[in-house]
Amino acid sequence: MTARKKSFVLLPLGAFVVAAGLFLLGYFGVVSVPWTPGAPAEALASESDSSSAAGDKKKSDEDEEEIIPVPVELARVEPKQISAYYRASSFIQADRHVELVSKTAGRVRKLNVEEGDWVAEGDILAELENDRERIQLRQAELRASDQQRDLTRRVSLLEQKLITQDEFDDSRSAFDLAEADRDLAHI
C-alpha cells in the first residue's frame, strides 16, 4: 500500500478518534470544547473564525494533499435490551440403542426414572400394578404345599401297599405340576 493511500485511510480515522475523545471530555466537563452541548455562543463564534483562517492557509499551499472529511454521527449512549436468538435444525443420534422388554403386560404404577436419566443394567425402570399376579402367586404356593402334603401321605400309603403305583404316580405328577405353576407365577 502506498503512503498516499495509507494517509487517506489513517487520517480520517485518527481525526474521528480525536473528535470523539474531545466530545466526551467536553461532555463530562473535563475541558471546555465549543461544540459540546451547553457551550457558550462566543466559543462557537471564535471557533468559526479560527477555522476560516485555517482554511485559507490550506488553500494557499498547493503542494499538500486535500483531506476529505468523513461525516461522523455522535449519539448519546443509552442502555437497551439486546436479544440474540439462534435457531437451527439437526438430527440427534443416540450412542447406543437399547430395546426394553417387559416380561409381563400391565399398567405402570410407579416410574423410577425420567427421560434422559442414566441407568445401569439391572435397574428397575418402572413398577407395574401387580395385585393380580401376587394373588396368583399365593394361590400357586398354596396348591404346591397342598400337593406336597398329599404326596407325603401317599408315600407312606405306598410303602404300606394300601394304594397302587398308578395312584402314587398321579399324585407325584400333580405335585410336579403345582411346583411348575408356583415357579411360573414367581417369575
C-alpha positions in Angstrom: 0.0 0.0 0.0 1.4 3.4 -0.9 2.0 6.2 1.6 -0.7 8.2 -0.1 -3.3 5.5 0.4 -2.3 5.0 4.0 -2.7 8.6 4.9 -6.0 8.7 3.1 -7.3 5.8 5.4 -5.5 6.7 8.6 -6.0 10.4 8.8 -9.8 10.4 8.8 -9.8 7.6 11.3 -7.4 9.5 13.6 -9.5 12.6 13.3 -12.6 10.7 14.3 -10.9 9.3 17.4 -9.6 12.7 18.5 -13.0 14.3 17.9 -14.8 11.6 19.8 -12.4 11.9 22.7 -12.7 15.7 22.8 -16.5 15.4 22.7 -16.6 13.0 25.6 -14.1 15.2 27.6 -16.3 18.3 26.9 -19.5 16.4 27.7 -18.3 15.4 31.1 -16.9 18.9 31.8 -13.2 18.0 31.9 -12.3 20.5 29.2 -14.2 23.4 27.6 -15.0 22.4 23.9 -17.2 24.8 21.9 -19.3 22.1 20.1 -20.5 20.3 23.2 -24.0 20.8 24.5 -24.3 23.9 26.7 -21.2 25.6 25.2 -21.4 29.4 25.2 -22.2 31.2 21.9 -18.9 33.2 22.0 -16.9 30.0 21.9 -18.8 28.9 18.8 -18.1 32.2 17.1 -14.4 32.2 17.9 -14.2 28.6 16.6 -15.8 29.6 13.2 -13.3 32.5 12.9 -10.3 30.3 13.6 -11.5 27.6 11.2 -11.9 30.1 8.3 -8.3 31.3 8.9 -7.0 27.7 8.9 -9.0 27.0 5.7 -7.3 30.0 3.9 -3.9 28.7 5.0 -4.6 25.3 3.4 -5.8 26.7 0.2 -2.6 28.7 -0.2 -0.5 25.5 0.0 -1.0 23.8 -3.4 1.6 21.1 -2.7 -0.3 19.4 0.2 -2.9 16.8 -0.5 -6.5 17.8 0.3 -8.0 15.8 3.1 -11.6 14.9 2.6 -13.5 14.9 5.9 -15.6 11.9 6.8 -19.1 12.6 8.2 -19.4 11.3 11.7 -22.6 10.9 13.7 -22.4 11.0 17.5 -25.1 9.8 19.8 -25.7 9.5 23.5 -25.1 6.0 24.9 -28.3 4.5 26.3 -28.9 1.1 27.8 -31.1 -1.1 25.6 -32.1 -4.7 25.6 -30.3 -6.9 23.1 -31.9 -10.1 22.1 -30.0 -12.8 20.3 -31.6 -15.9 19.0 -30.0 -18.9 17.3 -32.2 -21.4 15.6 -31.0 -24.5 13.9 -32.4 -27.9 13.0 -30.4 -31.0 13.1 -30.6 -34.7 13.7 -29.8 -36.3 17.1 -28.5 -39.8 17.2 -28.0 -41.9 20.3 -24.7 -43.5 21.2 -26.5 -46.9 21.8 -29.9 -48.3 21.1 -31.4 -50.5 23.8 -34.7 -52.4 23.4 -36.7 -52.6 26.6 -38.9 -55.6 27.0 -41.3 -56.3 29.9 -41.8 -59.9 31.0 -45.5 -59.2 31.6 -48.1 -56.8 30.5 -49.8 -54.4 32.9 -50.4 -50.8 34.0 -47.5 -48.8 35.3 -47.8 -48.0 39.0 -44.5 -46.1 39.5 -41.9 -44.8 37.1 -38.5 -44.8 38.7 -36.5 -42.8 36.0 -37.1 -39.8 33.8 -36.3 -39.4 30.2 -32.6 -38.7 29.8 -31.5 -40.3 33.1 -28.6 -42.6 33.1 -29.4 -46.2 34.1 -27.3 -49.3 34.7 -28.0 -52.9 33.8 -30.5 -54.4 36.2 -32.0 -51.1 37.4 -35.8 -51.1 37.8 -37.2 -48.6 35.4 -40.9 -49.0 36.2 -43.1 -50.9 38.6 -46.3 -52.4 37.3 -49.6 -53.0 39.1 -49.1 -56.5 40.3 -52.1 -57.2 42.7 -53.4 -59.9 40.4 -50.0 -61.5 40.0 -49.4 -61.5 43.8 -52.8 -63.3 44.3 -52.0 -65.8 41.6 -48.6 -66.5 43.2 -50.2 -67.0 46.6 -52.7 -69.5 45.0 -49.9 -71.4 43.3 -47.9 -71.6 46.5 -51.0 -72.9 48.4 -51.6 -75.5 45.7 -48.0 -76.6 45.7 -48.0 -77.0 49.5 -51.3 -78.9 49.4 -49.9 -81.3 46.7 -46.7 -81.8 48.8 -48.8 -82.9 51.8 -50.8 -85.2 49.6 -47.6 -86.7 48.1 -46.0 -87.4 51.5 -49.2 -89.2 52.7 -49.2 -91.2 49.5 -45.6 -92.2 50.0 -46.5 -93.8 53.4 -49.6 -95.4 51.9 -47.5 -96.9 49.0 -45.0 -98.3 51.5 -47.9 -100.0 53.4 -49.2 -101.2 50.0 -52.6 -99.5 50.6 -52.5 -97.7 47.2 -51.3 -98.8 43.7 -48.3 -97.4 41.9 -50.6 -95.6 39.4 -52.3 -93.7 42.2 -48.9 -92.7 43.6 -47.6 -91.6 40.1 -50.8 -89.5 39.6 -50.1 -87.8 42.9 -46.5 -87.3 42.0 -47.4 -85.7 38.7 -49.9 -83.4 40.3 -47.2 -82.2 42.8 -44.7 -81.6 39.9 -47.4 -79.5 38.0 -48.2 -77.5 41.2 -44.5 -76.7 41.6 -44.2 -75.6 38.0 -47.2 -73.3 38.3 -45.7 -71.8 41.5 -42.3 -71.2 39.7 -44.1 -69.7 36.8 -46.2 -67.4 39.0 -43.0 -66.3 40.8 -41.3 -65.1 37.7 
